Each structure stands twice: as C-alpha cells, then as structure tokens.
Amino acid sequence: ASIGNFFRRSLRRSVRRERKEEASAAENNPSRVPQGKPRERSSVLYSAGQFFFEYLVVVSLKKTSDGRYEPKITYQFPKRENLLKGQREEEERLLTAIPLFCFPDGNNWAPVTEFTSETFSFVLTNVDGSRKIGYCRRLLPSGRGVRLPEVFCIISCLGCFGLFSKILDEVEKRRQISMAVIYPFMQGLRESPFPAPGKTVTIKSFIPESGTELIELTRPVDAHLEHVEFQALLQRLSPHLILHIFASAVLERRLIFLAEELSVLSQCIHAVAALLYPFTWAHTYIPVVPECLLDTVCCPTPFMVGIQMRHLEQVLEQPMEEALIVDLCEGKILRAVGDEEEILPIKLQNEMLTALNKHNNNNNIHTPEQVNTLVSEAFVQFFVRMVGHYGSYIKWSRNGSGTFQERSFYKAVASKTNRKFVKKFLKTNMFSLFIEEAEKSKIPHEGK
C-alpha cells in the first residue's frame, strides 16, 4: 500500500513545480543537461563516460502464507554502504518498487517446465521528476522439473534499449551456467565507460570451459533513436492509426496501450514517445503498469501508459476521463475522443501517410536502423514545417537572455489550417519546455 501511495503521489504532482525543480537542479549540475536538444524531465542521459548501470537485481517469486507468489529481490549488485539518509530512503523506495514492475502481471503464478524468455523495460519517475529505466529479462532458470521464472533487471539512467538487450543476452547465457559467472561480467561492465554515439566498448569476460570472451557493445550513431524500435509499432498498427495516436500525443492527451506481452507494450510506447522528437513527453509515463496501480488511468492529467490485455475489463470499469485506448493485439483503437482525424493539417497528414506507407511497401529492404531513421525523419519534418521558424521569433537582450515573441510567431504561419494546429500546440507543456530551453541557449557575445 505504501509503495502504491508513493507512486500515486508522484503521478499527481504539479507539472509546473517539476519544471521549476528540474531547472534548479540543472543549473546546479549543468552536466545533467543533454546538449543540442531541449532539457527533458527525464534523467535518461546519453553522455559518454559514465556508469552503464546503477544496479543489477534478480527478482524471484516467493510463496506467501496464503499459497500465492510475491516478487522479491533475491540478489543485488552492487551493495551500497555508507549512504546518507536521503540517499538511503531513495534507494529503499527504488528497491521496493522494482519487484512490482518486474512482475506487473500480479501474483497468480504457478511453477512451469517451459517458459519463453522475454525482454521488456519500465520507467520509474523520482519525486524530482528524474527517471530511471529498468531493463528486464524474464527467464526460466536451467534445471529439471517445474520451477518459477525469475527476472534479471538492470537499473540505469541511460536510454539504450538495444545495447542493454545485448547485455541481458550475456546475463542469460551466464545464468544457465551459474549465478557466480554473472558477477565478474557485471563488474567488468560497471568498470567500463559508456561509449559515445557510434563507438564501441569491449568487455573481457571469463566463462568456465569456454575461456575468456570479448564482448563488443556498440552504440548507434544517432543517439536519440537508440532507445527506439519503430518496427514494433509498424508491425501492429496501420500508418493511419499511428497518425491518430501521434495527434493525441502531440496535444498531450491521455493514452492507454493494451497488449498481453510486456515486450510489446514497452517497445511500442517508447516508439510513440520518440515520434515527438525533438519535443519530449513531459507527463506521467509508465510503459508497463503493475496490476496494483491500475487506477493510474483515473488521473485527470495527461499520461501515456501500457496495460496488459488481461486487465482490460478492470480498466474500463474505472471512472476515467476522455482517453485514447489502443489495442496493440488487434491493431485497433477501442476508445477515442473523436476528433483525432482533424487535429493535424490534412496536407501534412497525407505527406506523413505517404512516408509511412512507403516503408510498409519496402519491408524487406530496410534494416531496423534504416526504419528508425525514415520514420523519425517524417515526423521531424512535420515539426519543422509547423514550428521550425521559432528561432526567428526569440528576441535577444544585450545580456544574452531571450524572450519568445509568441503572437508574432503564431501570426507568421500563413496557412489557416496550419495556424489552427499551431495555436493548440503552443499551449502544450512540451512546447513551453522547448521554448524555455531555447530562450536560455544563446551564449552572450563578449563585450555586450
């Protein structure tokens, strides 16, 4: 109950307050602000040279007195000592929350002889608005007879799903040999610097009977797409529906995604959030919602959440405000506001549809990286066409501070249909955050 209340409080906190706190934190620690893009509410960083991860934990299912199973952390690396009171409290909250997200399905489990490994991720939002990502591999330990799945979870502030999936491949390979083989591999990883975009780091790891292995971990050149797999979204939804979802997200509405597989939920929600680049979703963001937190959908503020299909009836019974509900299993929208077709200017809608359909007609040609680039480019161009002239409407003072001329910016949009969209977009939190960052980005010239 206490951890549930903690998350509910964090979901309902004031966005205005978050922005103020984050701006203050960034001023005290400028290295936390990603260069060349608007400051995000998230602490999902992409800078090279820092630790790959904060923790590796193993979450196992333990039988309770009533015969059900409850997820518990059974292994943690590294153990931290001599923490200050505030740090210790934050760590306790983190370690209490992790099991809920590793087994969000609830506690109706039973031992099995076969289980297909699955990879998914979740996001934890701290009280200061910063975010940590949990990269999970749920697997069945090697052995004979019936046994329970367990989850290996890597907690990191770095957003790079593909790279951490490869790390989890190595963890799973070692788990089938012995837990003891995992520790030196993770120690070697922790001692290695996170590589810059396009660069590779090599980890040495000894495996009994195999000898020393060299594991290469490479980051993609385009850092803003390294946490994304647009192919997962395109495989489940038509381009037309993707545009409806994008239109809802860009106006910061409430979005609920449904699927049974945790991997599908996390991949698709990360992809939808990435469609907003160079803007950032600045509200409640939970790619996988644990069963005990399903009343998150009652929040009156914007949210983007993923819920397992088995909980659909329970979700629909909640006293929700208007929300877009997307069924990723059947590739359809279950509930909509009704105006999704009219939000985006029709001409630009058609251009984006053409770009997405072009991809669909060439599925066998494009690599996942090429798909990411093609899809991202189509949506970036939409923002360029709509609001790309913003820089010309920031008035700079002699001391280098800028003031955005909103009325002049808005009136400069010639097309009436485009202006109608821009008028709505100007009111969003993501645009305000972007402009606030732009107003601070100019370095004063010497002597002025």
BAPARO-971185 format. One record per residue (C-alpha): residue number from 1; residue in one letter; x, z, y. Coordinates in steps of 0.25 Angstrom, whole numbers, m for minus. Example, Ala and Ser with C-alpha at 12.3 -4.5 7.8 and 13.67 -1.06 7.14 Angstrom:
2
+-----+---+-------+-------+-------+
:   k : r :  east :    up : north :
+-----+---+-------+-------+-------+
:   1 : A :    49 :    31 :   m18 :
:   2 : S :    55 :    29 :    m4 :
+-----+---+-------+-------+-------+
This chain:
448
+-----+---+-------+-------+-------+
:   k : r :  east :    up : north :
+-----+---+-------+-------+-------+
:   1 : A :     0 :     0 :     0 :
:   2 : S :    11 :     4 :    10 :
:   3 : I :    19 :   m10 :     8 :
:   4 : G :     5 :   m17 :     9 :
:   5 : N :     3 :   m10 :    23 :
:   6 : F :    17 :   m13 :    27 :
:   7 : F :    15 :   m28 :    25 :
:   8 : R :     1 :   m28 :    31 :
:   9 : R :     6 :   m21 :    44 :
:  10 : S :    17 :   m31 :    45 :
:  11 : L :     7 :   m43 :    43 :
:  12 : R :    m1 :   m38 :    55 :
:  13 : R :     9 :   m35 :    65 :
:  14 : S :     9 :   m41 :    78 :
:  15 : V :    16 :   m55 :    79 :
:  16 : R :    19 :   m52 :    94 :
:  17 : R :    26 :   m39 :    90 :
:  18 : E :    34 :   m46 :    79 :
:  19 : R :    39 :   m57 :    89 :
:  20 : K :    44 :   m46 :    99 :
:  21 : E :    51 :   m38 :    88 :
:  22 : E :    57 :   m51 :    82 :
:  23 : A :    62 :   m56 :    95 :
:  24 : S :    69 :   m42 :    98 :
:  25 : A :    75 :   m42 :    84 :
:  26 : A :    81 :   m56 :    86 :
:  27 : E :    87 :   m52 :   100 :
:  28 : N :    94 :   m40 :    93 :
:  29 : N :    98 :   m49 :    82 :
:  30 : P :   100 :   m64 :    86 :
:  31 : S :   106 :   m68 :    73 :
:  32 : R :    92 :   m66 :    66 :
:  33 : V :    86 :   m77 :    74 :
:  34 : P :    87 :   m91 :    67 :
:  35 : Q :    94 :  m101 :    77 :
:  36 : G :    87 :  m114 :    80 :
:  37 : K :    73 :  m110 :    77 :
:  38 : P :    62 :  m101 :    82 :
:  39 : R :    64 :   m86 :    79 :
:  40 : E :    56 :   m83 :    67 :
:  41 : R :    48 :   m70 :    64 :
:  42 : S :    55 :   m70 :    51 :
:  43 : S :    69 :   m66 :    48 :
:  44 : V :    71 :   m77 :    38 :
:  45 : L :    84 :   m81 :    43 :
:  46 : Y :    93 :   m93 :    40 :
:  47 : S :   106 :   m89 :    45 :
:  48 : A :   118 :   m91 :    36 :
:  49 : G :   128 :   m80 :    32 :
:  50 : Q :   118 :   m68 :    30 :
:  51 : F :   114 :   m62 :    16 :
:  52 : F :   106 :   m71 :     7 :
:  53 : F :    96 :   m59 :     4 :
:  54 : E :    93 :   m45 :     6 :
:  55 : Y :    88 :   m40 :    m7 :
:  56 : L :    86 :   m45 :   m21 :
:  57 : V :    76 :   m37 :   m28 :
:  58 : V :    69 :   m38 :   m42 :
:  59 : V :    54 :   m35 :   m43 :
:  60 : S :    49 :   m31 :   m56 :
:  61 : L :    35 :   m27 :   m61 :
:  62 : K :    34 :   m13 :   m65 :
:  63 : K :    22 :    m7 :   m73 :
:  64 : T :    13 :     3 :   m66 :
:  65 : S :     5 :    15 :   m72 :
:  66 : D :    m7 :     6 :   m72 :
:  67 : G :    m1 :    m5 :   m80 :
:  68 : R :     1 :   m15 :   m69 :
:  69 : Y :    14 :   m20 :   m63 :
:  70 : E :    20 :   m17 :   m50 :
:  71 : P :    32 :   m25 :   m44 :
:  72 : K :    44 :   m16 :   m41 :
:  73 : I :    59 :   m19 :   m36 :
:  74 : T :    68 :   m16 :   m48 :
:  75 : Y :    81 :   m22 :   m43 :
:  76 : Q :    86 :   m23 :   m29 :
:  77 : F :    99 :   m29 :   m23 :
:  78 : P :   106 :   m25 :   m15 :
:  79 : K :   102 :   m10 :   m14 :
:  80 : R :   103 :    m5 :     1 :
:  81 : E :   108 :     8 :     5 :
:  82 : N :   110 :    16 :    18 :
:  83 : L :    98 :     9 :    25 :
:  84 : L :    93 :    14 :    38 :
:  85 : K :    79 :    20 :    38 :
:  86 : G :    73 :     7 :    44 :
:  87 : Q :    80 :    m2 :    34 :
:  88 : R :    77 :     7 :    22 :
:  89 : E :    62 :     6 :    26 :
:  90 : E :    62 :    m9 :    28 :
:  91 : E :    69 :   m10 :    14 :
:  92 : E :    59 :    m1 :     7 :
:  93 : R :    47 :   m10 :    13 :
:  94 : L :    54 :   m23 :     9 :
:  95 : L :    57 :   m18 :    m5 :
:  96 : T :    43 :   m12 :    m7 :
:  97 : A :    37 :   m26 :    m2 :
:  98 : I :    45 :   m35 :   m11 :
:  99 : P :    38 :   m32 :   m24 :
: 100 : L :    25 :   m35 :   m19 :
: 101 : F :    30 :   m49 :   m15 :
: 102 : C :    37 :   m52 :   m28 :
: 103 : F :    25 :   m49 :   m36 :
: 104 : P :    14 :   m53 :   m26 :
: 105 : D :     4 :   m56 :   m37 :
: 106 : G :     0 :   m42 :   m39 :
: 107 : N :     3 :   m33 :   m51 :
: 108 : N :    m5 :   m40 :   m62 :
: 109 : W :     7 :   m44 :   m71 :
: 110 : A :    10 :   m43 :   m86 :
: 111 : P :    23 :   m46 :   m94 :
: 112 : V :    25 :   m60 :   m98 :
: 113 : T :    34 :   m68 :  m107 :
: 114 : E :    35 :   m80 :   m97 :
: 115 : F :    35 :   m82 :   m82 :
: 116 : T :    40 :   m93 :   m73 :
: 117 : S :    49 :   m89 :   m63 :
: 118 : E :    44 :   m91 :   m48 :
: 119 : T :    51 :   m91 :   m35 :
: 120 : F :    44 :   m87 :   m22 :
: 121 : S :    46 :   m80 :    m9 :
: 122 : F :    40 :   m70 :     0 :
: 123 : V :    42 :   m65 :    14 :
: 124 : L :    42 :   m51 :    19 :
: 125 : T :    40 :   m48 :    34 :
: 126 : N :    46 :   m36 :    40 :
: 127 : V :    40 :   m27 :    51 :
: 128 : D :    49 :   m34 :    61 :
: 129 : G :    44 :   m48 :    58 :
: 130 : S :    56 :   m52 :    50 :
: 131 : R :    55 :   m58 :    36 :
: 132 : K :    62 :   m57 :    23 :
: 133 : I :    60 :   m67 :    11 :
: 134 : G :    59 :   m63 :    m3 :
: 135 : Y :    63 :   m74 :   m13 :
: 136 : C :    57 :   m71 :   m27 :
: 137 : R :    60 :   m76 :   m41 :
: 138 : R :    49 :   m70 :   m51 :
: 139 : L :    54 :   m72 :   m65 :
: 140 : L :    53 :   m66 :   m79 :
: 141 : P :    66 :   m59 :   m84 :
: 142 : S :    72 :   m64 :   m96 :
: 143 : G :    68 :   m57 :  m109 :
: 144 : R :    59 :   m57 :  m121 :
: 145 : G :    44 :   m53 :  m121 :
: 146 : V :    35 :   m50 :  m110 :
: 147 : R :    41 :   m46 :   m96 :
: 148 : L :    37 :   m46 :   m82 :
: 149 : P :    42 :   m55 :   m71 :
: 150 : E :    51 :   m50 :   m60 :
: 151 : V :    55 :   m55 :   m46 :
: 152 : F :    69 :   m57 :   m40 :
: 153 : C :    67 :   m56 :   m25 :
: 154 : I :    77 :   m59 :   m15 :
: 155 : I :    74 :   m54 :    m1 :
: 156 : S :    81 :   m62 :    11 :
: 157 : C :    78 :   m65 :    25 :
: 158 : L :    83 :   m79 :    23 :
: 159 : G :    73 :   m90 :    20 :
: 160 : C :    78 :  m100 :    10 :
: 161 : F :    69 :  m101 :    m2 :
: 162 : G :    77 :  m112 :    m9 :
: 163 : L :    90 :  m104 :    m9 :
: 164 : F :    84 :   m91 :   m13 :
: 165 : S :    77 :   m98 :   m25 :
: 166 : K :    90 :  m103 :   m30 :
: 167 : I :    95 :   m89 :   m29 :
: 168 : L :    84 :   m84 :   m37 :
: 169 : D :    87 :   m94 :   m47 :
: 170 : E :   100 :   m88 :   m49 :
: 171 : V :    94 :   m74 :   m49 :
: 172 : E :    84 :   m78 :   m60 :
: 173 : K :    95 :   m84 :   m68 :
: 174 : R :   103 :   m71 :   m68 :
: 175 : R :    91 :   m63 :   m71 :
: 176 : Q :    89 :   m70 :   m84 :
: 177 : I :   103 :   m65 :   m88 :
: 178 : S :   104 :   m51 :   m82 :
: 179 : M :   100 :   m44 :   m69 :
: 180 : A :   114 :   m40 :   m68 :
: 181 : V :   118 :   m54 :   m65 :
: 182 : I :   109 :   m55 :   m53 :
: 183 : Y :   116 :   m44 :   m45 :
: 184 : P :   130 :   m51 :   m43 :
: 185 : F :   123 :   m64 :   m40 :
: 186 : M :   115 :   m58 :   m29 :
: 187 : Q :   127 :   m50 :   m24 :
: 188 : G :   135 :   m63 :   m22 :
: 189 : L :   123 :   m69 :   m15 :
: 190 : R :   122 :   m58 :    m6 :
: 191 : E :   137 :   m59 :    m2 :
: 192 : S :   135 :   m74 :     1 :
: 193 : P :   132 :   m78 :    15 :
: 194 : F :   119 :   m86 :    17 :
: 195 : P :   123 :  m101 :    19 :
: 196 : A :   120 :  m109 :    31 :
: 197 : P :   110 :  m120 :    30 :
: 198 : G :   115 :  m131 :    21 :
: 199 : K :   127 :  m122 :    16 :
: 200 : T :   129 :  m117 :     2 :
: 201 : V :   134 :  m103 :    m3 :
: 202 : T :   140 :  m101 :   m17 :
: 203 : I :   137 :   m89 :   m25 :
: 204 : K :   146 :   m85 :   m36 :
: 205 : S :   139 :   m78 :   m48 :
: 206 : F :   143 :   m74 :   m62 :
: 207 : I :   134 :   m75 :   m73 :
: 208 : P :   137 :   m70 :   m87 :
: 209 : E :   140 :   m81 :   m97 :
: 210 : S :   140 :   m91 :   m86 :
: 211 : G :   151 :   m87 :   m77 :
: 212 : T :   152 :   m88 :   m62 :
: 213 : E :   141 :   m97 :   m56 :
: 214 : L :   142 :  m103 :   m42 :
: 215 : I :   128 :  m103 :   m35 :
: 216 : E :   127 :  m112 :   m23 :
: 217 : L :   116 :  m109 :   m13 :
: 218 : T :   113 :  m119 :    m2 :
: 219 : R :   104 :  m118 :    10 :
: 220 : P :    97 :  m131 :    15 :
: 221 : V :   102 :  m137 :    27 :
: 222 : D :    88 :  m135 :    35 :
: 223 : A :    87 :  m120 :    35 :
: 224 : H :    73 :  m120 :    40 :
: 225 : L :    68 :  m127 :    27 :
: 226 : E :    76 :  m118 :    17 :
: 227 : H :    64 :  m109 :    14 :
: 228 : V :    54 :  m121 :    12 :
: 229 : E :    49 :  m130 :     1 :
: 230 : F :    39 :  m139 :     7 :
: 231 : Q :    37 :  m146 :    m6 :
: 232 : A :    30 :  m134 :   m11 :
: 233 : L :    19 :  m135 :     0 :
: 234 : L :    18 :  m150 :    m2 :
: 235 : Q :    16 :  m149 :   m17 :
: 236 : R :     4 :  m140 :   m15 :
: 237 : L :    m3 :  m145 :    m2 :
: 238 : S :    m6 :  m158 :     4 :
: 239 : P :     0 :  m162 :    17 :
: 240 : H :   m14 :  m161 :    23 :
: 241 : L :   m15 :  m147 :    19 :
: 242 : I :    m1 :  m143 :    23 :
: 243 : L :    m4 :  m148 :    37 :
: 244 : H :   m17 :  m139 :    37 :
: 245 : I :    m8 :  m127 :    33 :
: 246 : F :     2 :  m131 :    44 :
: 247 : A :    m8 :  m132 :    54 :
: 248 : S :   m13 :  m118 :    51 :
: 249 : A :     1 :  m112 :    50 :
: 250 : V :     5 :  m118 :    64 :
: 251 : L :    m7 :  m111 :    70 :
: 252 : E :    m3 :   m98 :    63 :
: 253 : R :   m16 :   m96 :    55 :
: 254 : R :   m17 :   m88 :    42 :
: 255 : L :   m13 :   m96 :    30 :
: 256 : I :   m15 :   m91 :    15 :
: 257 : F :    m8 :   m99 :     4 :
: 258 : L :   m12 :   m97 :   m10 :
: 259 : A :    m5 :  m100 :   m23 :
: 260 : E :    m2 :   m93 :   m36 :
: 261 : E :    13 :   m96 :   m37 :
: 262 : L :    21 :   m87 :   m27 :
: 263 : S :    32 :   m98 :   m26 :
: 264 : V :    21 :  m108 :   m21 :
: 265 : L :    16 :   m98 :   m11 :
: 266 : S :    30 :   m95 :    m5 :
: 267 : Q :    35 :  m109 :    m5 :
: 268 : C :    22 :  m115 :     2 :
: 269 : I :    21 :  m104 :    12 :
: 270 : H :    35 :  m105 :    16 :
: 271 : A :    33 :  m120 :    17 :
: 272 : V :    21 :  m119 :    26 :
: 273 : A :    29 :  m109 :    35 :
: 274 : A :    40 :  m119 :    36 :
: 275 : L :    31 :  m130 :    41 :
: 276 : L :    30 :  m122 :    54 :
: 277 : Y :    45 :  m124 :    57 :
: 278 : P :    51 :  m123 :    68 :
: 279 : F :    40 :  m113 :    70 :
: 280 : T :    38 :  m100 :    62 :
: 281 : W :    27 :   m93 :    55 :
: 282 : A :    26 :   m80 :    63 :
: 283 : H :    15 :   m72 :    56 :
: 284 : T :    13 :   m66 :    42 :
: 285 : Y :    20 :   m74 :    31 :
: 286 : I :    18 :   m70 :    17 :
: 287 : P :    21 :   m81 :     7 :
: 288 : V :    17 :   m72 :    m5 :
: 289 : V :     7 :   m61 :    m2 :
: 290 : P :     7 :   m50 :   m12 :
: 291 : E :    m7 :   m46 :   m18 :
: 292 : C :    m7 :   m33 :   m11 :
: 293 : L :    m6 :   m40 :     3 :
: 294 : L :   m17 :   m50 :     1 :
: 295 : D :   m25 :   m44 :    13 :
: 296 : T :   m14 :   m51 :    22 :
: 297 : V :   m24 :   m62 :    23 :
: 298 : C :   m33 :   m53 :    31 :
: 299 : C :   m22 :   m53 :    43 :
: 300 : P :   m28 :   m59 :    56 :
: 301 : T :   m15 :   m64 :    60 :
: 302 : P :    m8 :   m77 :    55 :
: 303 : F :    m2 :   m77 :    41 :
: 304 : M :     4 :   m86 :    30 :
: 305 : V :     3 :   m80 :    16 :
: 306 : G :     3 :   m84 :     2 :
: 307 : I :    m6 :   m78 :    m9 :
: 308 : Q :    m7 :   m80 :   m24 :
: 309 : M :   m19 :   m88 :   m28 :
: 310 : R :   m24 :   m77 :   m37 :
: 311 : H :   m27 :   m69 :   m25 :
: 312 : L :   m36 :   m80 :   m18 :
: 313 : E :   m49 :   m73 :   m20 :
: 314 : Q :   m44 :   m60 :   m15 :
: 315 : V :   m38 :   m67 :    m2 :
: 316 : L :   m51 :   m74 :     0 :
: 317 : E :   m59 :   m60 :     0 :
: 318 : Q :   m50 :   m55 :    11 :
: 319 : P :   m56 :   m55 :    25 :
: 320 : M :   m47 :   m66 :    31 :
: 321 : E :   m47 :   m73 :    44 :
: 322 : E :   m46 :   m88 :    44 :
: 323 : A :   m35 :   m93 :    35 :
: 324 : L :   m30 :  m105 :    29 :
: 325 : I :   m29 :  m103 :    14 :
: 326 : V :   m21 :  m113 :     6 :
: 327 : D :   m22 :  m115 :   m10 :
: 328 : L :    m8 :  m120 :   m14 :
: 329 : C :   m12 :  m121 :   m28 :
: 330 : E :   m23 :  m131 :   m26 :
: 331 : G :   m17 :  m137 :   m13 :
: 332 : K :   m29 :  m134 :    m4 :
: 333 : I :   m34 :  m125 :     7 :
: 334 : L :   m44 :  m115 :     3 :
: 335 : R :   m48 :  m110 :    17 :
: 336 : A :   m45 :  m116 :    31 :
: 337 : V :   m48 :  m113 :    45 :
: 338 : G :   m54 :  m127 :    46 :
: 339 : D :   m46 :  m133 :    58 :
: 340 : E :   m33 :  m136 :    51 :
: 341 : E :   m35 :  m151 :    52 :
: 342 : E :   m36 :  m150 :    67 :
: 343 : I :   m24 :  m141 :    70 :
: 344 : L :   m13 :  m151 :    70 :
: 345 : P :   m13 :  m164 :    78 :
: 346 : I :   m19 :  m175 :    69 :
: 347 : K :    m8 :  m185 :    72 :
: 348 : L :     3 :  m175 :    69 :
: 349 : Q :    m5 :  m171 :    57 :
: 350 : N :    m4 :  m185 :    52 :
: 351 : E :    10 :  m186 :    54 :
: 352 : M :    13 :  m174 :    46 :
: 353 : L :     4 :  m178 :    35 :
: 354 : T :    12 :  m191 :    34 :
: 355 : A :    25 :  m184 :    33 :
: 356 : L :    20 :  m174 :    22 :
: 357 : N :    13 :  m186 :    14 :
: 358 : K :    26 :  m194 :    15 :
: 359 : H :    33 :  m182 :     8 :
: 360 : N :    22 :  m182 :    m3 :
: 361 : N :    24 :  m197 :    m5 :
: 362 : N :    39 :  m195 :    m8 :
: 363 : N :    39 :  m182 :   m16 :
: 364 : N :    49 :  m187 :   m26 :
: 365 : I :    59 :  m191 :   m15 :
: 366 : H :    61 :  m179 :    m7 :
: 367 : T :    69 :  m166 :   m11 :
: 368 : P :    63 :  m153 :    m7 :
: 369 : E :    73 :  m152 :     5 :
: 370 : Q :    68 :  m166 :    10 :
: 371 : V :    53 :  m162 :     9 :
: 372 : N :    56 :  m149 :    17 :
: 373 : T :    63 :  m158 :    28 :
: 374 : L :    52 :  m168 :    28 :
: 375 : V :    40 :  m158 :    29 :
: 376 : S :    47 :  m150 :    39 :
: 377 : E :    50 :  m161 :    48 :
: 378 : A :    36 :  m166 :    48 :
: 379 : F :    31 :  m152 :    53 :
: 380 : V :    43 :  m150 :    63 :
: 381 : Q :    39 :  m164 :    69 :
: 382 : F :    25 :  m159 :    71 :
: 383 : F :    30 :  m147 :    79 :
: 384 : V :    40 :  m156 :    87 :
: 385 : R :    28 :  m165 :    91 :
: 386 : M :    19 :  m153 :    95 :
: 387 : V :    28 :  m143 :   102 :
: 388 : G :    42 :  m149 :   101 :
: 389 : H :    43 :  m150 :   117 :
: 390 : Y :    42 :  m135 :   118 :
: 391 : G :    57 :  m135 :   123 :
: 392 : S :    54 :  m143 :   136 :
: 393 : Y :    44 :  m132 :   140 :
: 394 : I :    53 :  m120 :   140 :
: 395 : K :    57 :  m116 :   154 :
: 396 : W :    70 :  m110 :   154 :
: 397 : S :    75 :  m100 :   165 :
: 398 : R :    89 :   m98 :   170 :
: 399 : N :    92 :   m87 :   160 :
: 400 : G :    88 :   m96 :   149 :
: 401 : S :    75 :   m90 :   145 :
: 402 : G :    64 :  m100 :   142 :
: 403 : T :    49 :  m100 :   145 :
: 404 : F :    39 :  m109 :   137 :
: 405 : Q :    30 :  m117 :   146 :
: 406 : E :    18 :  m117 :   137 :
: 407 : R :     8 :  m124 :   145 :
: 408 : S :    17 :  m136 :   149 :
: 409 : F :    22 :  m137 :   134 :
: 410 : Y :     7 :  m138 :   130 :
: 411 : K :     3 :  m148 :   141 :
: 412 : A :    15 :  m157 :   137 :
: 413 : V :     8 :  m160 :   124 :
: 414 : A :     2 :  m174 :   126 :
: 415 : S :    m8 :  m175 :   114 :
: 416 : K :   m21 :  m167 :   115 :
: 417 : T :   m21 :  m165 :   100 :
: 418 : N :    m6 :  m160 :   100 :
: 419 : R :    m9 :  m151 :   112 :
: 420 : K :   m21 :  m145 :   105 :
: 421 : F :   m11 :  m141 :    93 :
: 422 : V :     0 :  m136 :   103 :
: 423 : K :   m10 :  m127 :   110 :
: 424 : K :   m13 :  m120 :    97 :
: 425 : F :     1 :  m119 :    93 :
: 426 : L :     6 :  m113 :   106 :
: 427 : K :    m2 :  m101 :   102 :
: 428 : T :     5 :   m98 :    89 :
: 429 : N :    15 :   m87 :    87 :
: 430 : M :    25 :   m97 :    81 :
: 431 : F :    25 :  m106 :    93 :
: 432 : S :    27 :   m94 :   102 :
: 433 : L :    39 :   m89 :    94 :
: 434 : F :    45 :  m102 :    94 :
: 435 : I :    44 :  m103 :   109 :
: 436 : E :    49 :   m89 :   111 :
: 437 : E :    61 :   m93 :   104 :
: 438 : A :    63 :  m106 :   111 :
: 439 : E :    62 :   m98 :   125 :
: 440 : K :    74 :   m90 :   121 :
: 441 : S :    82 :  m101 :   115 :
: 442 : K :    89 :  m107 :   127 :
: 443 : I :   103 :  m101 :   130 :
: 444 : P :   105 :   m99 :   145 :
: 445 : H :   115 :  m108 :   151 :
: 446 : E :   128 :  m102 :   157 :
: 447 : G :   127 :   m98 :   171 :
: 448 : K :   112 :  m100 :   173 :
+-----+---+-------+-------+-------+
